[in-house]
Amino acid sequence: MIWETWKKGFDAWENATAKYVEHWLKSPLVLGPSGMMLGSAMKAKAAYDKAASQWVGAMGLATKRDQERALHTLNQLESRLIDLEERLLEAQEAQKKNIAS
């Protein structure tokens, strides 16, 4: 019984708070500065990523972009190998059929 009373009070508080916070978060007074902070954070991250990439590259190590290009090339080669294996199996099966005929 006490739990149900407490739960009803909590639910009422949560609903009222949620409506207030949702209205407040949609306010231009919050959205404007938040957007500017997010934009600044993204610019700082981009600058950091660029500097880190240049530093790693200067050390002669593969950068993230280099690794992605190598992985893409490996994926293309793997696809070609799979295609060649399938064609080889088809050719072997056709040859077996010709020999059996």
DSSP file (Angstrom, degrees, kcal/mol; ACC not computed):
  #  RESIDUE AA STRUCTURE BP1 BP2  ACC     N-H-->O    O-->H-N    N-H-->O    O-->H-N    TCO  KAPPA ALPHA  PHI   PSI    X-CA   Y-CA   Z-CA
    1    1 A M     >        0   0    0      0, 0.0     4,-1.9     0, 0.0     5,-0.2   0.000 360.0 360.0 360.0 -45.5    0.0    0.0    0.0
    2    2 A I  H  >  +     0   0    0      1,-0.2     4,-2.6     2,-0.2     5,-0.2   0.895 360.0  54.1 -65.2 -39.0    2.8    2.5    0.9
    3    3 A W  H  > S+     0   0    0      1,-0.2     4,-2.9     2,-0.2    -1,-0.2   0.913 107.3  49.8 -61.5 -43.3    4.7    1.5   -2.2
    4    4 A E  H  > S+     0   0    0      2,-0.2     4,-2.4     1,-0.2    -1,-0.2   0.900 111.5  48.6 -63.9 -41.2    1.6    2.2   -4.4
    5    5 A T  H  X S+     0   0    0     -4,-1.9     4,-2.1     2,-0.2    -2,-0.2   0.928 113.7  46.5 -63.6 -45.5    1.2    5.6   -2.8
    6    6 A W  H  X S+     0   0    0     -4,-2.6     4,-2.7     1,-0.2    -2,-0.2   0.917 111.9  51.5 -62.8 -42.6    4.9    6.4   -3.3
    7    7 A K  H  X S+     0   0    0     -4,-2.9     4,-2.9     2,-0.2    -2,-0.2   0.904 109.0  50.3 -62.7 -42.4    4.8    5.2   -6.9
    8    8 A K  H  X S+     0   0    0     -4,-2.4     4,-2.2     2,-0.2    -1,-0.2   0.914 112.5  47.4 -61.8 -43.0    1.8    7.4   -7.7
    9    9 A G  H  X S+     0   0    0     -4,-2.1     4,-2.4     2,-0.2    -2,-0.2   0.914 112.8  48.6 -63.9 -42.5    3.5   10.4   -6.2
   10   10 A F  H  X S+     0   0    0     -4,-2.7     4,-3.1     2,-0.2    -2,-0.2   0.927 110.6  50.6 -63.2 -45.0    6.7    9.6   -8.1
   11   11 A D  H  X S+     0   0    0     -4,-2.9     4,-2.5     2,-0.2    -1,-0.2   0.894 111.1  49.1 -60.4 -40.6    4.8    9.2  -11.4
   12   12 A A  H  X S+     0   0    0     -4,-2.2     4,-2.2     2,-0.2    -1,-0.2   0.929 113.4  46.5 -64.3 -44.5    3.1   12.5  -10.9
   13   13 A W  H  X S+     0   0    0     -4,-2.4     4,-2.7     1,-0.2     5,-0.2   0.919 112.5  50.6 -62.1 -43.9    6.4   14.2  -10.1
   14   14 A E  H  X S+     0   0    0     -4,-3.1     4,-2.8     2,-0.2    -2,-0.2   0.911 110.6  48.4 -62.8 -43.7    8.1   12.6  -13.1
   15   15 A N  H  X S+     0   0    0     -4,-2.5     4,-2.2     2,-0.2    -1,-0.2   0.926 114.1  45.7 -62.7 -45.4    5.3   13.6  -15.6
   16   16 A A  H  X S+     0   0    0     -4,-2.2     4,-2.0     1,-0.2    -2,-0.2   0.920 115.8  46.3 -64.8 -42.8    5.4   17.2  -14.3
   17   17 A T  H  X S+     0   0    0     -4,-2.7     4,-3.0    -5,-0.2     5,-0.3   0.908 110.7  52.7 -66.1 -41.9    9.2   17.4  -14.5
   18   18 A A  H  X S+     0   0    0     -4,-2.8     4,-2.7    -5,-0.2     5,-0.2   0.911 109.8  48.2 -62.0 -42.8    9.3   15.8  -17.9
   19   19 A K  H  X S+     0   0    0     -4,-2.2     4,-2.2     2,-0.2    -1,-0.2   0.919 114.4  46.6 -63.0 -43.0    6.9   18.3  -19.4
   20   20 A Y  H  X S+     0   0    0     -4,-2.0     4,-2.4     2,-0.2    -2,-0.2   0.940 115.2  44.6 -64.8 -47.9    8.8   21.2  -17.8
   21   21 A V  H  X S+     0   0    0     -4,-3.0     4,-2.9     2,-0.2     5,-0.2   0.903 112.6  51.7 -65.9 -41.3   12.3   19.9  -18.9
   22   22 A E  H  X S+     0   0    0     -4,-2.7     4,-1.2    -5,-0.3    -1,-0.2   0.927 112.2  46.2 -61.8 -43.8   11.0   19.1  -22.4
   23   23 A H  H  < S+     0   0    0     -4,-2.2     4,-0.3    -5,-0.2     3,-0.3   0.913 114.3  48.5 -62.9 -42.2    9.6   22.6  -22.8
   24   24 A W  H >< S+     0   0    0     -4,-2.4     3,-1.2     1,-0.2     6,-0.3   0.885 108.2  53.4 -66.0 -40.3   12.8   24.1  -21.4
   25   25 A L  H 3< S+     0   0    0     -4,-2.9    -1,-0.2     1,-0.3    -2,-0.2   0.741 105.4  54.9 -70.4 -21.5   15.0   22.1  -23.8
   26   26 A K  T 3< S+     0   0    0     -4,-1.2    -1,-0.3    -3,-0.3    -2,-0.2   0.517  84.8 113.7 -85.3  -5.0   13.1   23.3  -26.8
   27   27 A S  S X> S-     0   0    0     -3,-1.2     4,-2.7    -4,-0.3     3,-1.4  -0.408  72.5-132.7 -69.3 138.8   13.7   26.9  -25.9
   28   28 A P  H 3> S+     0   0    0      0, 0.0     4,-2.0     0, 0.0    -1,-0.1   0.767 106.3  67.1 -60.9 -24.5   15.9   28.9  -28.2
   29   29 A L  H 34 S+     0   0    0      1,-0.2    -4,-0.1     2,-0.2    -5,-0.0   0.768 112.7  31.1 -67.5 -24.1   17.7   30.1  -25.1
   30   30 A V  H <> S+     0   0    0     -3,-1.4     4,-2.0    -6,-0.3     5,-0.2   0.818 118.7  52.5 -97.5 -42.8   19.0   26.6  -24.6
   31   31 A L  H  X S+     0   0    0     -4,-2.7     4,-2.6     2,-0.2     5,-0.2   0.884 105.1  55.0 -65.3 -40.7   19.2   25.4  -28.3
   32   32 A G  H  X S+     0   0    0     -4,-2.0     4,-2.1     2,-0.2    -1,-0.2   0.971 114.3  36.5 -60.0 -58.7   21.3   28.3  -29.5
   33   33 A P  H  > S+     0   0    0      0, 0.0     4,-2.6     0, 0.0    -1,-0.2   0.871 116.6  54.7 -64.0 -35.2   24.2   28.1  -27.1
   34   34 A S  H  X S+     0   0    0     -4,-2.0     4,-2.5     1,-0.2    -2,-0.2   0.920 108.9  48.1 -63.5 -42.0   24.0   24.3  -27.1
   35   35 A G  H  X S+     0   0    0     -4,-2.6     4,-2.6     2,-0.2    -1,-0.2   0.898 111.6  49.7 -64.0 -40.5   24.3   24.2  -30.9
   36   36 A M  H  X S+     0   0    0     -4,-2.1     4,-2.5    -5,-0.2    -2,-0.2   0.907 111.4  49.0 -65.1 -40.8   27.3   26.6  -30.8
   37   37 A M  H  X S+     0   0    0     -4,-2.6     4,-2.5     2,-0.2    -2,-0.2   0.914 112.2  48.5 -64.7 -41.6   29.0   24.5  -28.2
   38   38 A L  H  X S+     0   0    0     -4,-2.5     4,-2.3     2,-0.2    -2,-0.2   0.919 111.8  49.5 -64.3 -43.0   28.4   21.3  -30.2
   39   39 A G  H  X S+     0   0    0     -4,-2.6     4,-2.1     1,-0.2    -2,-0.2   0.909 112.2  47.8 -61.5 -42.6   29.7   23.1  -33.4
   40   40 A S  H  X S+     0   0    0     -4,-2.5     4,-2.4     2,-0.2    -2,-0.2   0.904 111.1  51.0 -65.1 -40.7   32.8   24.2  -31.5
   41   41 A A  H  X S+     0   0    0     -4,-2.5     4,-2.3     1,-0.2    -2,-0.2   0.896 110.1  49.5 -63.8 -39.7   33.4   20.7  -30.1
   42   42 A M  H  X S+     0   0    0     -4,-2.3     4,-2.4     2,-0.2    -1,-0.2   0.887 110.9  49.5 -68.0 -38.1   33.1   19.2  -33.5
   43   43 A K  H  X S+     0   0    0     -4,-2.1     4,-2.4     2,-0.2    -2,-0.2   0.908 111.7  49.1 -65.3 -40.9   35.6   21.7  -34.9
   44   44 A A  H  X S+     0   0    0     -4,-2.4     4,-2.5     2,-0.2    -2,-0.2   0.902 111.3  49.5 -65.0 -40.3   38.0   21.0  -32.1
   45   45 A K  H  X S+     0   0    0     -4,-2.3     4,-3.0     2,-0.2    -2,-0.2   0.911 110.4  50.3 -65.0 -41.8   37.7   17.3  -32.7
   46   46 A A  H  X S+     0   0    0     -4,-2.4     4,-2.3     2,-0.2    -2,-0.2   0.914 111.7  48.0 -62.2 -42.5   38.3   17.7  -36.4
   47   47 A A  H  X S+     0   0    0     -4,-2.4     4,-2.4     2,-0.2    -2,-0.2   0.911 113.1  48.3 -64.5 -41.8   41.4   19.8  -35.6
   48   48 A Y  H  X S+     0   0    0     -4,-2.5     4,-2.9     2,-0.2     5,-0.2   0.928 111.3  49.8 -63.3 -45.4   42.6   17.2  -33.1
   49   49 A D  H  X S+     0   0    0     -4,-3.0     4,-2.4     1,-0.2    -2,-0.2   0.903 112.0  48.5 -61.0 -40.9   42.0   14.3  -35.6
   50   50 A K  H  X S+     0   0    0     -4,-2.3     4,-2.4     2,-0.2    -1,-0.2   0.927 113.5  46.3 -65.3 -44.7   43.9   16.1  -38.3
   51   51 A A  H  X S+     0   0    0     -4,-2.4     4,-2.4     2,-0.2    -2,-0.2   0.905 113.4  49.0 -65.0 -41.4   46.9   16.9  -36.0
   52   52 A A  H  X S+     0   0    0     -4,-2.9     4,-2.6     2,-0.2     5,-0.2   0.902 111.1  50.3 -65.3 -40.2   46.9   13.3  -34.7
   53   53 A S  H  X S+     0   0    0     -4,-2.4     4,-2.6    -5,-0.2    -2,-0.2   0.912 111.8  47.4 -63.6 -42.9   46.8   11.9  -38.3
   54   54 A Q  H  X S+     0   0    0     -4,-2.4     4,-2.4     2,-0.2    -2,-0.2   0.895 112.5  49.9 -65.5 -39.3   49.7   14.2  -39.3
   55   55 A W  H  X S+     0   0    0     -4,-2.4     4,-1.2     2,-0.2    -2,-0.2   0.925 113.1  45.2 -65.1 -45.2   51.7   13.2  -36.2
   56   56 A V  H  <>S+     0   0    0     -4,-2.6     5,-1.9     1,-0.2     3,-0.3   0.910 114.2  50.0 -65.3 -41.7   51.2    9.5  -36.8
   57   57 A G  H ><5S+     0   0    0     -4,-2.6     3,-1.5     1,-0.2    -2,-0.2   0.873 105.8  55.9 -63.1 -37.7   52.0   10.0  -40.5
   58   58 A A  H 3<5S+     0   0    0     -4,-2.4    -1,-0.2     1,-0.3    -2,-0.2   0.790 102.7  56.4 -66.1 -26.8   55.2   11.9  -39.7
   59   59 A M  T 3<5S-     0   0    0     -4,-1.2    -1,-0.3    -3,-0.3    -2,-0.2   0.521 120.5-111.2 -80.7  -4.8   56.3    8.9  -37.6
   60   60 A G  T < 5S+     0   0    0     -3,-1.5     2,-0.2     1,-0.3    -3,-0.2   0.592  74.8 131.9  86.9  10.8   55.9    6.7  -40.7
   61   61 A L      < -     0   0    0     -5,-1.9     2,-0.3     1,-0.1    -1,-0.3  -0.565  66.5 -93.7 -93.6 160.5   52.9    4.8  -39.4
   62   62 A A        -     0   0    0     -2,-0.2    -1,-0.1    -3,-0.1     2,-0.1  -0.564  40.4-141.8 -73.9 130.5   49.7    4.1  -41.2
   63   63 A T     >  -     0   0    0     -2,-0.3     4,-2.6     1,-0.1     5,-0.2  -0.309  30.0 -98.3 -82.1 173.4   47.0    6.7  -40.5
   64   64 A K  H  > S+     0   0    0      1,-0.2     4,-2.5     2,-0.2     5,-0.2   0.903 126.7  50.9 -59.5 -41.5   43.4    5.8  -40.1
   65   65 A R  H  > S+     0   0    0      2,-0.2     4,-2.4     1,-0.2    -1,-0.2   0.906 109.7  50.0 -64.3 -41.6   42.8    6.9  -43.8
   66   66 A D  H  > S+     0   0    0      1,-0.2     4,-2.4     2,-0.2    -2,-0.2   0.916 111.6  48.8 -61.8 -42.7   45.6    4.7  -44.9
   67   67 A Q  H  X S+     0   0    0     -4,-2.6     4,-2.6     1,-0.2    -2,-0.2   0.896 110.5  50.5 -64.7 -40.4   44.2    1.7  -43.0
   68   68 A E  H  X S+     0   0    0     -4,-2.5     4,-2.4     2,-0.2    -1,-0.2   0.908 110.9  48.7 -64.9 -41.4   40.7    2.3  -44.4
   69   69 A R  H  X S+     0   0    0     -4,-2.4     4,-2.3     2,-0.2    -2,-0.2   0.916 112.6  48.2 -63.8 -42.3   42.1    2.4  -48.0
   70   70 A A  H  X S+     0   0    0     -4,-2.4     4,-2.5     1,-0.2    -2,-0.2   0.903 111.6  49.9 -64.6 -40.9   44.1   -0.8  -47.4
   71   71 A L  H  X S+     0   0    0     -4,-2.6     4,-2.4     2,-0.2    -1,-0.2   0.896 109.6  51.4 -64.4 -39.9   41.0   -2.5  -45.9
   72   72 A H  H  X S+     0   0    0     -4,-2.4     4,-2.2     2,-0.2    -2,-0.2   0.923 110.9  48.1 -62.0 -44.2   38.9   -1.5  -48.8
   73   73 A T  H  X S+     0   0    0     -4,-2.3     4,-2.5     1,-0.2    -2,-0.2   0.910 111.0  50.8 -63.5 -42.3   41.5   -2.9  -51.2
   74   74 A L  H  X S+     0   0    0     -4,-2.5     4,-2.6     1,-0.2    -1,-0.2   0.899 109.2  51.2 -61.9 -40.6   41.7   -6.1  -49.2
   75   75 A N  H  X S+     0   0    0     -4,-2.4     4,-2.2     2,-0.2    -1,-0.2   0.897 109.9  49.7 -63.8 -40.1   37.9   -6.4  -49.3
   76   76 A Q  H  X S+     0   0    0     -4,-2.2     4,-2.2     2,-0.2    -2,-0.2   0.924 111.9  48.2 -63.9 -43.5   37.9   -5.9  -53.1
   77   77 A L  H  X S+     0   0    0     -4,-2.5     4,-2.5     1,-0.2    -2,-0.2   0.901 110.5  51.6 -63.8 -40.5   40.6   -8.6  -53.5
   78   78 A E  H  X S+     0   0    0     -4,-2.6     4,-2.5     2,-0.2    -1,-0.2   0.910 109.0  50.6 -62.5 -41.8   38.6  -11.0  -51.2
   79   79 A S  H  X S+     0   0    0     -4,-2.2     4,-2.3     1,-0.2    -1,-0.2   0.915 110.9  48.9 -61.9 -42.8   35.5  -10.5  -53.4
   80   80 A R  H  X S+     0   0    0     -4,-2.2     4,-2.6     2,-0.2    -2,-0.2   0.904 110.6  50.8 -64.4 -41.0   37.5  -11.2  -56.5
   81   81 A L  H  X S+     0   0    0     -4,-2.5     4,-2.6     2,-0.2    -2,-0.2   0.916 109.7  49.9 -62.9 -42.5   38.9  -14.4  -54.9
   82   82 A I  H  X S+     0   0    0     -4,-2.5     4,-2.3     2,-0.2    -1,-0.2   0.919 111.4  49.3 -61.6 -43.0   35.5  -15.6  -53.9
   83   83 A D  H  X S+     0   0    0     -4,-2.3     4,-2.4     1,-0.2    -2,-0.2   0.916 111.8  48.6 -61.7 -43.2   34.2  -14.9  -57.5
   84   84 A L  H  X S+     0   0    0     -4,-2.6     4,-2.6     2,-0.2    -2,-0.2   0.892 110.0  51.7 -65.1 -39.3   37.2  -16.8  -58.9
   85   85 A E  H  X S+     0   0    0     -4,-2.6     4,-2.5     2,-0.2    -1,-0.2   0.917 110.7  48.4 -62.3 -42.7   36.6  -19.8  -56.6
   86   86 A E  H  X S+     0   0    0     -4,-2.3     4,-2.3     2,-0.2    -2,-0.2   0.914 112.6  47.9 -63.7 -42.6   33.0  -19.9  -57.6
   87   87 A R  H  X S+     0   0    0     -4,-2.4     4,-2.5     2,-0.2    -2,-0.2   0.891 111.2  51.5 -65.1 -38.8   33.9  -19.8  -61.3
   88   88 A L  H  X S+     0   0    0     -4,-2.6     4,-2.6     2,-0.2    -2,-0.2   0.917 109.9  48.7 -64.5 -43.8   36.5  -22.5  -60.8
   89   89 A L  H  X S+     0   0    0     -4,-2.5     4,-2.5     2,-0.2    -2,-0.2   0.914 111.8  49.5 -62.0 -42.4   34.0  -24.8  -59.0
   90   90 A E  H  X S+     0   0    0     -4,-2.3     4,-2.4     2,-0.2    -2,-0.2   0.911 111.7  48.6 -62.4 -41.8   31.5  -24.2  -61.8
   91   91 A A  H  X S+     0   0    0     -4,-2.5     4,-2.4     2,-0.2    -2,-0.2   0.903 111.6  49.5 -65.6 -40.9   34.2  -25.1  -64.4
   92   92 A Q  H  X S+     0   0    0     -4,-2.6     4,-2.4     2,-0.2    -2,-0.2   0.906 111.6  48.5 -64.4 -41.3   35.2  -28.2  -62.5
   93   93 A E  H  X S+     0   0    0     -4,-2.5     4,-2.1     2,-0.2    -2,-0.2   0.904 111.9  49.1 -65.2 -40.7   31.6  -29.3  -62.3
   94   94 A A  H  X S+     0   0    0     -4,-2.4     4,-2.2     2,-0.2    -2,-0.2   0.899 110.7  50.6 -64.0 -39.8   31.1  -28.7  -66.0
   95   95 A Q  H  X S+     0   0    0     -4,-2.4     4,-2.3     2,-0.2    -2,-0.2   0.903 109.1  51.2 -65.2 -41.2   34.3  -30.7  -66.8
   96   96 A K  H  X S+     0   0    0     -4,-2.4     4,-2.3     1,-0.2    -1,-0.2   0.894 110.1  49.9 -61.9 -39.7   33.0  -33.6  -64.6
   97   97 A K  H  X S+     0   0    0     -4,-2.1     4,-1.4     2,-0.2    -2,-0.2   0.899 110.7  49.5 -66.1 -39.8   29.7  -33.6  -66.5
   98   98 A N  H  < S+     0   0    0     -4,-2.2    -2,-0.2     2,-0.2    -1,-0.2   0.884 112.4  47.3 -65.9 -38.3   31.5  -33.6  -69.9
   99   99 A I  H  < S+     0   0    0     -4,-2.3    -2,-0.2     1,-0.2    -1,-0.2   0.893 111.8  50.7 -69.4 -39.4   33.7  -36.5  -68.8
  100  100 A A  H  <        0   0    0     -4,-2.3    -1,-0.2     1,-0.2    -2,-0.2   0.755 360.0 360.0 -70.1 -24.0   30.7  -38.4  -67.5
  101  101 A S     <        0   0    0     -4,-1.4    -1,-0.2    -5,-0.1    -2,-0.2   0.474 360.0 360.0 -76.3 360.0   28.8  -37.9  -70.8
